[in-house]
């Protein structure tokens, strides 16, 4: 982000370590010719944001300098030096800067080495995110919103793109019996997208009742509280494991049919994991990983406009002055789905 020119001040939420963060006034940066400045409307609180705030790190990525989190956003164009975007245009943003192309993955830029993602400590200096009044991005990262899609609902575009990418990794879900393991925000969006994409059944699981109630509201055909009810054995055509739990992955391998597909969406912890993997061999299961997304954010914007039910994943919207409270609420998966911070 260029820092040569400034005017006035903006609020930015900066994380400097474990439970060490504050809303601070910073100068408003000026965009270069290939950039735009966005007046931020809403920013979603993601799981990675929670790790940075509550633990001071997201896996191996440790906060080593002040980090502005946030990669799920909507807003309006505030300044475009090139004149391509009219001031006030409503937009969302593809948060990835792709790295260097590698042989055999030329068409999969989201897994090219050396990429960056907004609001991430994976790079040094850190890649700053969008939890500010204003934010600057390259023009090619901007996606215009269709008329009728609210800025609030548009903040779901990035996580919905993650869900759509997982479905693409599974080679689609049309006519399939689908299990969604873990009914947090990503699980909810996978369930909604699977129903829209024509799955014959969408069964959602969780250990808590709150997420399951939200899964029913967003379109799941059945919910299962796994502490009280067992999953059917070898029943599902496709399982999306969204909790990041080794036990849940073991259960997914049992629940999927022979030659079925399990897509690991939730991030497992680094290092060895205790997973009962024998069914993978015995049933010739296809186990795949899904990492962020490629270009599915454009489809996500369309689906959000066409299917308002997806927005039921949003449970809380708090003003920027209460951003720490927003993080506390987002941490409690019993009471919250997707939590948004309002910077308007």
Secondary structure, DSSP 8 states (H G I E B T S, - for coil): ---S-EEEEEEEEEEEETTEEEEEEEEEE---TTEEEEEEEEEE--HHHHHHHHHSEETTEE--S-EE---EEEEEEEEETTS-S-TT-EEEE--EE--B--TT-TT-GGGSBT-EETTBSSSSS-B--S-BSEEEEEGGGEEE--TT--HHHHTTHHHHHHHHHHHHHTT--TT-EEEEE--SHHHHHHHHHHHHTT-SEEEEEESSHHHHHHHHHHT-SEEEETTTS---TT-EEEEEE-S--HHHHHHHHHHEEEEEEEEE-S---SS------HHHHHTT-EEEE--S-SSTHHHHHHHHHH-GGGGGGEEEEEEGGGHHHHHHHHH-TTT-SEEEEE--
